[in-house]
């Protein structure tokens, strides 16, 4: 990272800290002004948005059309504001782009994994990327681990080392004079990861939620011997089992971080651990139902719509994401002005659609499996939908666990939910399956057609 970019990141972190003390009125005024600037920029620089919002230029945000990933990728060449860019050119160039290099010496670029059926392509210029990095640093600051010119910290990131994945590019960018960072692959053998962590002795541990749970187990077994000041869990659902295991291993509650490739940081926990504060000064997050109607606090939405207030190269206005989250009904006693998320239940793709007793299909939400499988003392579990039914994998359950009784419990829970008889297989496994970038989804539905 160039010294100028590092200075920008530090300056933005300081500005974010000032916003933590804003009142609600000032925050709303900031959002209104930033949204006005975003729309003005998009209408002037992107051929796509004047047509997409035609006749609605003066209407409120909630009346604008929803931008899907499919629409974004189909209109990529017109949507981006740099007329020299095209989808074909970027996709051809990113294939061999090293993780620590910029596209055309100007843009950071990342791809989504395509697990929802369509791969996305996203760009940030140097200035936008500084905001992305500062948004991730905000989560660390709230956890009490602040790197600065007078304090260098050791950090370990256990996620993806795939060059086109955003977590890999963020981790590479954070290797600066104030952060001694190592990047570890979540798909590497666990013993190798443990050995490298023991050598590095990180003060800050950042990991996929599933990896943090496994590492906590290694710490409890005395194979891992580190003393991090904070543990940050991201990119996957942080289960209550993993929370308890992490607290037992290090005597500290983990900090849950909610982020995605498209908007970068969306929300994170503060020291109160009462929920995740939305980064409302950076991203407007609308929690909606299947028909894009807002849902009230306390109700889990079917999806979210994000408007990234700092996006300029690739403006994102009411961009649809399939995440299922719930706004909290109460405020946090920490005094920050940002609204809280009380729950993150994963993506809509994590909801299984199984045959219903009365005909047709019925939606089975992940909570049914959380309630059944989280109390069995396993280090990991995973439910995978197959053409024959459901395959349940449990890793290292306590010896007293009766696999047949556990299968019966899953069948009973499905029956109580109204699911028609379905094949269920429960196996003890050495490990759960992981994606190409190292994530271990708790629920794996059949791939979309």
Secondary structure, 3 states (H helix, E strand, C coil): CCHHHHHHHHHHHHHHHHHCCCCHHHHHHHHHHHHHHHHHHHHHHCHHHHHHCCCCCCCCHHHCCCECHHHHHHCHHHHCCCCCCCHHHHHHHHCCCCCCCCECCCEEEEECCCCCCCCCEEEEEHHHHHHHHHHHHHHHHHCCCCCECCECEEEEEEECCCCCCHHHHHHHHCCECCEEEEEEECCCCHHHHHHHHHHHCCCEEEEEHHHHHHHHHHHHCCCCCCCCCEEEEECCCCCHHHHHHHHHHHCCCCEEEEEECCCEEEEEECCCCCCEEECCCCEEEEEECCCCCECCCCCECCEEEEEECCCCCCCCCCEEECEEEEECCCCCCCCCCCCEEEEEEEEHHHCEEEEECCCCEEEECHHHHHHHHHHHCCCEEEEEEECCEEEEEEECCCCCCCHHHHHHHHHHHHHHCCECCCEEEEEEECCCCCCCCCCCCCEECCCCC
